[in-house]
């Protein structure tokens, strides 16, 4: 549970830092806005494929998304 909170917090922090909207990030992942929104609110967890895409989008190691 704590890991999910860290993930959602980190995703929002990185998105804001880069100046992206949730809709933009969702489009980059090839998912609906609602699906990405669920990642940031801790309702859902990205697939491994989307974890990799997020790490590439933000140019960070995968570990940085959950630590």
Beta strands, then each sheet from edge to edge (+ up, - down):
end
